[in-house]
């Protein structure tokens, strides 16, 4: 699966999610210029706003949507339900990127590429993935899983 150059991050000052492309900008602080990481809004208008962001919250879109049509980003927390002829497997996982691959934890000891859940419609196993939060706004969702 290839990431698709759509990003989101929390703004530094009001902690709201903004969407667009990351870029560095410069500001003057105490007479010295320093670079800051920003997101420039993606829009069709001539005016594109830039927001200073919290760098560790920068998340890239996977290019995939959950069962409700909501776009899945790295850092989202998803609930997965797999149904096959022999078993049902339900789990909650963070969506994360490792060595250019998007993964979910299907157990405490196993990782599964997210892309395998989306190759064809009407396949067995049937899988439903739903975004239930993200690691920045809802970290407690993953703490419940670790218990």
C-alpha positions as CSV (number, residue, x, y, z in Angstrom):
1,X,0.0,0.0,0.0
2,X,1.3,3.4,-0.9
3,X,0.8,6.5,1.3
4,X,-0.9,9.3,-0.6
5,X,0.5,12.7,0.5
6,X,-2.6,13.8,2.6
7,X,-1.8,14.7,6.1
8,X,-3.4,15.9,9.3
9,X,-1.9,17.3,12.6
10,X,-3.0,19.1,15.7
11,X,-2.4,22.9,15.7
12,X,0.1,24.1,18.4
13,X,-2.1,26.8,19.8
14,X,-5.8,25.6,19.9
15,X,-5.1,21.8,19.5
16,X,-7.6,21.4,16.6
17,X,-7.0,19.0,13.7
18,X,-6.0,20.6,10.4
19,X,-5.5,18.9,7.0
20,X,-3.1,19.7,4.2
21,X,0.5,19.4,3.3
22,X,3.4,19.8,5.8
23,X,6.0,22.4,5.2
24,X,8.6,24.4,7.1
25,X,8.0,28.1,7.7
26,X,10.2,30.7,9.5
27,X,9.3,33.1,12.3
28,X,11.3,35.6,14.2
29,X,11.6,35.0,18.0
30,X,13.7,37.4,20.1
31,X,15.4,38.7,17.0
32,X,16.4,35.3,15.7
33,X,14.8,33.4,12.9
34,X,13.7,29.8,13.6
35,X,12.0,27.2,11.5
36,X,8.6,25.7,12.5
37,X,6.7,22.8,11.1
38,X,3.3,23.9,9.6
39,X,0.5,22.5,7.6
40,X,-0.7,24.4,4.6
41,X,-4.4,23.8,4.0
42,X,-5.3,22.0,0.8
43,X,-7.9,24.1,-0.9
44,X,-8.9,25.3,-4.4
45,X,-8.8,29.0,-3.3
46,X,-5.9,31.3,-3.9
47,X,-5.5,31.9,-0.1
48,X,-4.1,28.9,1.6
49,X,-3.8,29.2,5.4
50,X,-0.8,27.8,7.3
51,X,-1.0,26.5,10.8
52,X,1.9,25.8,13.2
53,X,1.5,22.2,14.3
54,X,2.7,19.9,17.0
55,X,5.2,17.8,15.0
56,X,4.7,14.5,16.7
57,X,1.0,14.6,15.7
58,X,1.7,14.7,12.0
59,X,-0.2,11.7,10.4
60,X,-0.4,10.6,6.8
61,X,-3.5,9.2,5.2
62,X,-3.5,5.5,4.2
63,X,-5.7,6.2,1.2
64,X,-8.2,3.7,2.6
65,X,-11.7,4.3,4.2
66,X,-13.3,2.5,7.1
67,X,-16.7,0.8,6.9
68,X,-18.4,4.2,7.3
69,X,-16.4,5.9,4.5
70,X,-14.1,7.8,6.9
71,X,-10.5,8.2,5.8
72,X,-8.0,6.1,7.8
73,X,-4.8,7.9,8.9
74,X,-1.7,6.5,10.6
75,X,-2.3,7.0,14.3
76,X,-6.0,6.1,14.1
77,X,-7.4,3.5,16.4
78,X,-9.5,1.0,14.6
79,X,-11.8,-1.8,15.6
80,X,-11.4,-4.8,13.3
81,X,-13.9,-7.7,12.9
82,X,-12.8,-10.7,10.8
83,X,-15.4,-13.4,10.0
84,X,-14.3,-16.6,8.2
85,X,-15.9,-20.0,7.8
86,X,-14.1,-21.2,10.9
87,X,-13.8,-18.3,13.4
88,X,-14.6,-14.7,14.3
89,X,-11.7,-12.5,15.4
90,X,-12.4,-9.0,16.8
91,X,-9.6,-6.6,18.0
92,X,-8.7,-3.0,18.5
93,X,-5.4,-1.7,17.1
94,X,-3.5,1.5,16.3
95,X,-2.8,2.0,12.6
96,X,0.9,2.5,12.2
97,X,3.6,2.6,9.5
98,X,6.8,0.6,9.7
99,X,9.3,0.2,6.9
100,X,6.9,1.8,4.4
101,X,4.1,-0.6,5.2
102,X,0.8,0.2,7.0
103,X,0.0,-2.3,9.8
104,X,-2.4,-3.1,12.5
105,X,-1.8,-5.4,15.5
106,X,-4.1,-8.4,15.3
107,X,-2.9,-9.6,18.7
108,X,-0.3,-8.7,21.2
109,X,2.3,-10.6,19.2
110,X,1.3,-10.4,15.5
111,X,1.1,-7.6,13.0
112,X,-1.0,-7.6,9.8
113,X,-0.7,-5.3,6.8
114,X,-3.8,-3.1,6.6
115,X,-3.9,-3.5,2.8
116,X,-4.9,-7.2,3.0
117,X,-8.3,-6.1,4.4
118,X,-9.2,-4.2,1.2
119,X,-8.1,-6.2,-1.9
120,X,-11.5,-7.4,-3.1
121,X,-15.2,-7.0,-2.1
122,X,-17.2,-10.0,-1.1
123,X,-14.1,-12.0,0.0
124,X,-13.7,-14.5,2.8
125,X,-12.7,-13.6,5.4
126,X,-15.2,-10.7,5.6
127,X,-13.6,-7.8,7.4
128,X,-15.0,-4.7,8.9
129,X,-12.8,-1.9,10.0
130,X,-14.1,1.1,11.9
131,X,-12.2,4.1,13.2
132,X,-13.0,4.5,16.9
133,X,-10.5,7.2,17.8
134,X,-6.8,8.1,17.5
135,X,-3.7,7.9,19.7
136,X,-3.7,11.6,20.5
137,X,-7.3,12.2,21.4
138,X,-8.2,8.7,22.8
139,X,-5.0,6.9,24.0
140,X,-7.2,5.2,26.7
141,X,-8.7,3.0,24.0
142,X,-5.4,1.2,23.6
143,X,-4.7,1.0,27.3
144,X,-7.9,-1.0,27.7
145,X,-6.6,-3.5,25.1
146,X,-3.4,-4.0,27.0
147,X,-5.1,-5.1,30.2
